[in-house]
Amino acid sequence: MLGSQLWDDFIQLCEKDNQKELLFSPLADILKKSQEAAIDPPWFYLDVRSGAGQWHYLRYHFETLTFEEVQVSELLTFKERLVTGQSNSTILEIDFTPFERDVPKMHQARSIGHGVEFLNRKFSSRLGHELNKGDDMLFSFLKVHGYQGRPFMINNTITTVDELRQALHRCMEFLQQQPDELQWPELENDLRSMGFEPGWGRSLAGIKTSMSLLADLLEAPDHQNLEKFLSRIPMIFNIVILSPHGYFGQDHVLGLPDTGGQVVYILDQVRALEREMQKRIYNQGLDIKPQIIIVSRLIPESGQTTCNEPEEHVHGTDQVNIIRIPFREPDGTIIPHWISRFEVWPYLETFSREAETAILARLDRRPDLIVGNYSDGNLAAYLLAQRLGVTQCTIAHALEKTKYLHSALYWQDMEEQYHFSCQFTADLIGMNSADFIITSTYQEIAGSSDVVGQYESYGSFTMPGLQRVLHGIDVYDPRFNIVSPGADETTYFSYTEQERRLSGLHRILDQLVYGDDHEGCRGTLKKRDKPILFSMARLDHIKNLTGLVQWFAENDRLQQLTNLLIIGGTINPDESTDNEERIQIIRMHSLFDQYSLDNKVRWLGMRLDKTLTGELYRYVADSQGAFVQPAFFEAFGLTVIEAMVSGLPTFATRYGGPLEIIEDNISGFHIDPNHADQTSEMLADFFERCKTDPSYWQRISKGARQRIKERYTWKRYAKRLLTLTCIYGFWKFATNMEREATGRYLEMLYHLQFRTRAERVRPSL
């Protein structure tokens, strides 16, 4: 029984028995914070979440009237009995607690997602308290850096920390006497004779800053200086990004099954990363061209996409390429067709080995960072990083466990379609093997006061008959860092920037939005004087586009005030290869027929290219329209970012990332997709107010643009990600946290649990 159901029943009971004072009792406090209840007389169990990552497990006996706190294993065992009807004491128990005893943990909820700041404070304190050891760590770390046999920072003439201090003192005195316009090549011979190699900086000012930071750290450690100095060390020249599932390409892929925001995210990410890498390497005084490789799946039968090409250069970059590796059968035969993200598990091991060969051949060395994306990419990143000994970063994008109600507890009912036994095990491996974890929002890690975070949901859970997870992940782990993405600034910008507007596309947009009914769309908008209510997403259940259409259909006031524009999926269910999408397509047509929407709603079942999409947001803003993101859950919400930076007032789900992105009633609005009437009335109220007070629309539009400018840009993202890589690389080196015991535990979990389940997913030949 869900906590929300329990609370609603408690309210009804209090009202029925005229005992409303109970709503303010300690019992009410417990029930309000309960996430689930499990009942099988005479026992009544509760899991109470007092705060982010803070859980208490309670049970009550109806006959003896006793109330006590129990261990999580007791609650999970009770749930298993409810589901299966029997106890299973031999089930595999997974517990990472013993491997985390020496890992420093945060204690305040506000620190969650700021792991690197916590580690810097911890380590700078350690540098100051451990006589000579901290200085030796910094010195040893500097000694290991180089590229293709060429040392950076210091050479072999400096052999001790004391010699380093003396050399820094001499060098800074020397630099003080030099003209400001000098650069490294003109100073190289003098600095090399003092023991210094390239990497300190290109300009005189840059060299002096780097040396001053190190001198200060050796004198009196400070966590802010530590971060600044580490981010200036030349460490990152080659990055590998893994994204195996779906259609990964630059054109004609968005909207295809399992293909959406993750592709946009990665393509924007690598462009920003390359620019930042180039800038850093140049400022460090080096002449090395960084490379980024995106490794995805080769799909020979890929339609109009380029996913059948083994290699593809990424537009707008110098040395970023997509390398595609096929999925193979055990006999080596290439699988030619698309495979659902829920069914890729048997192919990832051979995929990762073939990817390793391709990466090493391209780079002629190990990469400096491997980034996994989504559950499958993170598992492949684990396999690669384990073999290569490389820093590993995990990015979930979305964790399916929170999308599907009771997906772990009733996994066997969903196994044939979703194979959650593989996915949730892969998630545990990816999370616990990563050196650091990137999330887009706090919500993704630890949720809110009344919603459990995606990662938090992996803290403890059971999959009856398969595994009982006593401790899977801790949201207070310093590996978690919030690094929010942005929108491509060249494509998504404010409707007010008239000189940048693509007015030549307006004729195409006029036809798309207001044109006649034709193949690829349904419905025509007859009244052009109304503002446009706009939404765009994949056409699957979780995105809830059909829910938005129903809200609109059942609210006469909203119909009178606005036109509704929907972009998602395809119009013809026979053209979809995704079962869930087909169901939504059929439902959409049913809503059009049931509510006679053909003259009120425009549904485009097509994929627009990025440039046209960017101008479409601004085109909708010209009509004083708004954007709606009605998902039942959204991990982050790239379309929310795109709409807001374009100046569109945005209404977005309160479940997930948009709760953080939007400041309610300032830069947009939070909506609850589970309360249709309330949400549709909120939309109608907004447009009615804008009709009488146009300045209200302008105020929300300005607030949206300002919010994105301050918090969500790819430039900020790239700088942060590269800095994190440097710091976690140092932390791993300095503390010797290779986590060998954890690695062995993960190997057993992979080989004895995951591989066995993955083989069951493979179709019978």
Order of alpha helices (4+ residues) and beta strands (2+ residues): alpha-alpha-beta-beta-beta-beta-alpha-beta-alpha-alpha-beta-beta-alpha-alpha-alpha-alpha-beta-alpha-beta-beta-beta-alpha-beta-alpha-beta-alpha-alpha-beta-alpha-beta-beta-beta-alpha-beta-beta-alpha-alpha-beta-alpha-beta-alpha-beta-alpha-beta-alpha-beta-alpha-alpha-alpha-alpha-alpha
